[in-house]
Amino acid sequence: MLPPSDPPAPMNLPLPRYQAALQAALQRIKQAARLAAERSVDSLGLAALSATSVRERDDLLSAQFELNKRLAQFTTTFNDTLDRRVARATAPRGSDSPPTNFGKLPWESLSLVGDHEVEAQVMADRFSLTILHDSEWELRELDAYMGSLLQLSRPDHERNPLRPEAVGLALVAGTEVVSERPEVRKLLTLEIGRGLTGLIRTAYADIVNDLRSAGVQPLSLTLRPTSGARSSFSGHGGGSGNEPGDTLGLATESGSIPLSTSGASTRQGGPGSTGRQGLGSQWGGGSGHGARSGTFGQVDAQLMTLIRRLAFLGNVPDPGASGGGVGADGFRSTAAGATAGGSTLPLSLPNLIVQHRDELRQASTGTLDHMVIDVVGSLFDQILSDPKVPPQMARQIARLQLPVLRVALGDVSFFSSRRHPVRRFVNRIASLACAFEDFNDGPGQHFLGLVKELVQEIVTGDFDQMEVYERKLASLENFIAEQTEAEVREQGDAATLLQRKESELLQQQRYMQQLQAALAAVEMHDFLRDFLAQVWSQAIVQAQRKDDGGALADKLRRAGRDLVMSVQPKGAPADRKAFLLQLPQLMKDLNEGLATIGWPESAKKSFFAQLLPAHAESLKGQSMRQLDYNLLVKQLDTILGAPLPKPGDLPPAGVLPVLDQVVPDLAFTAAEAAQVGLVAESSVDWSGQVDIDLSAEPALTEVDINIDGLPAAEPTEPTQGASLADHVQLGFAYQMHVEGQWQKVRLSYVSPGRAFFVFTRGKKHQKTISLTHRMLVRLCETGRMRAFENAYLIERATARARRQLAALSTSGAVSTRH
């Protein structure tokens, strides 16, 4: 018989004054789900247009049709399911609640679970895992607030009624009422879940703000040591030495890696010493929002005092220091100065953590503290010697050594989470700096000045607070967005022109969808339906723009109608004669319309190769009744005569992405293409081979990573290949093969719908390079565009530190054998 389990922590109903706050939180999630479903109606149609098989397209169109038809039922079912799960989660645990000890369950209470229920649970679990990775920080804070709202003893994610698992099950239940086909339900769950992932993160953040405004106080995190962290919480017998398995995980391009600390000295904690409180989730605390005040967890008072003193001494003048001085950034250098880029820089930046290692270790308690000090010191050794970081920016990053050490001591997730705000801040500074060629004047000088200011505020301020780094990161990104926009405007009206072109393309795409939906109910050949919706719609829109009176557009609309009628059965001699008389004018109108959009000759030949047999076949059939003929003509006139969508009717940017196929080079005149520096696909020799020397950048994927206990690292952002096109970032540097050679370029502008991308290159006389999304993808997938950095700064430093440690371990083993 299984031993009885510990009783669950008591959970009571929310206090009456907090009931409204809980209902408001529920409403935010419901609104996010409805918005995601509404957006999925459009995105499913777009996916159908780019489907590679007929079956895939049919499934996507079926999913779009049924979701649009049953959107209200989806919303109602989602809301009801979520309400029931929240009510069950917030119900008081009394004697009438189901037993929690599996060993005491009666046999009659056990039942089999069908495949359908298992599949639904799997889909919900996959969705919840995605949310957990994307909304890690928001969820940890929400757990603390919900724990207080429900009167728990400590934050407990499993008892958070708004956790992603509940949302995922409600999502699956909602899609089940939309369609009876399993493949359609799966498509709907994936599509709506993809849209809900980003919206739910915002909803969680808004819920936290609402609860805070309502006066809810989050629970403080308490210590919960595990077997893997015994040595870090030294009591009477803790911290006596390093265990053989003492490791600390650092996230690299491939995940977390162990850094051994065997042989490092430790200091035993005295009586009553309990170590640190509020560490990362591995030790029972929340990593990001570990304390009520939003700090990165607690650090021993003596150690914190030393860190602040060293941080202060490293950033103020020291008249007594020999061989060093204070630069413009306020950083006290201890090495002889050297001129680099017009400013005085130290030949080798001091590693304050290594210099004061003994003091820091004496002020700390427990093996884990000593391990973190050694690891962060080794990490900054690699960071300060990184060849890709400009020396001016390396000095600013060097000033963050003590603040980073303080964060790592209180929040172990710094080593495993790439979304950690401190990691992102340091990485962002280094990555953005790589894109500048000169820091003495112009944009580079302005960027350096901002970084100095932000770093100074961190070092001299309260760097215990997570919000400090989040605000600085937001300031950095806002500055880059404004700076890059100003640079593009200085090059001319490229941004204005590209925004106008994108607006026109959105209008074109909306009209394409409008025609496709309307023509679906008309019986005709599939190749004609696709031609009218995807090709002829472009000709009508172009004619409408060129001719304000609309005469040309009306003629093309009539030509579209006549095209469909030309393939209808014509058994009577009079019908055949009328067809032969109208055919020359029809072909003339078709060629005129296709010329306005520059449809390729190869595609034109393929279309006419299908049209001619259809015409021949129509001459053999029985003629239509006059009534049916007139009804079909009227139906086509209504569909093709519908007005074009107006700019005010278009969805906001990002809701309806622009299709690659509707961005032809002919959308730009020669003057417009020259103005924005548009790179045409025809100007690139796609058959040629390109190569680049990457010998100086060892692949980080070769690092052996295998460690238990720490959270899995987030997926790495690609640095090459087709997926890089979806991860390019403003202000970052890239290597692009243009004009027969590799050029270093900087991304300066991205249109709202991500249809156009503008890069700049050159030091003083900058040149603009504009790409369509399709062109960007082709350059990336053919190896003609790559990221300038093969990984972020901290990831590169971690990999080098790991290799250095492996090399030392190997050499030590060899010397021992000899």
Secondary structure by P-SEA (a helix, b strand, c coil): cccccccccccccccccaaaaaaaaaaaaaaaaaaaaaaaaaaaaaaaaacccaaaaaaaaaaaaaaaaaaaaaaaaaaaaaaaaaaaaacccccccccccccccccccbbbbcaaaaaaaaaaaaaaaaaaaacaaaaaaaaaaaaaaacccccccccccccaaaaaaaaaaaaaaacccaaaaaaaaaaaaaaaaaaaaaaaaaaaaaaaaabbbbbbbbbbbccccccccccccccccccccbbbbbbccccbbbbbbccbbbbbbcccccccccccccccccccccccccccccccaaaaaaaaaaaaaacccccccccccccccccccccbbbbcccbbbbcccccccccaaaaaaaacccaaaaaaaaaaaaaaaaaaacccccaaaaaaaaaaaaaaaaaaaaccccccccccaaaaaaaaaaaaaaacccccccaaaaaaaaaaaaaaaaaacccccaaaaaaaaaaaaaaaaaaaaaaaaaacaaaaaaaaaaaaaaaaaaaaaaaaaaaccccccaaaaaaaaccaaaaaaaaaaacccaaaaaaaaaaaaaaaaaacccccaaaaaaaaaaaaaaaaaaaaaaaaacccaaaaaaaaaaaaaaaaaaacbbbccaaaaaaaaaaaaaaaaccccccccccccccccccccccccccccaaaaaaacccccccccccbbbbbbccccccccccccccccccccccccccccccccccccccbbbbbbcccbbbbbbbccccccccbbbbbbcccbbbbbbbcaaaaaaaaaaccbbbcccccaaaaaaaaaaaaaaaaaaaaaaaaac
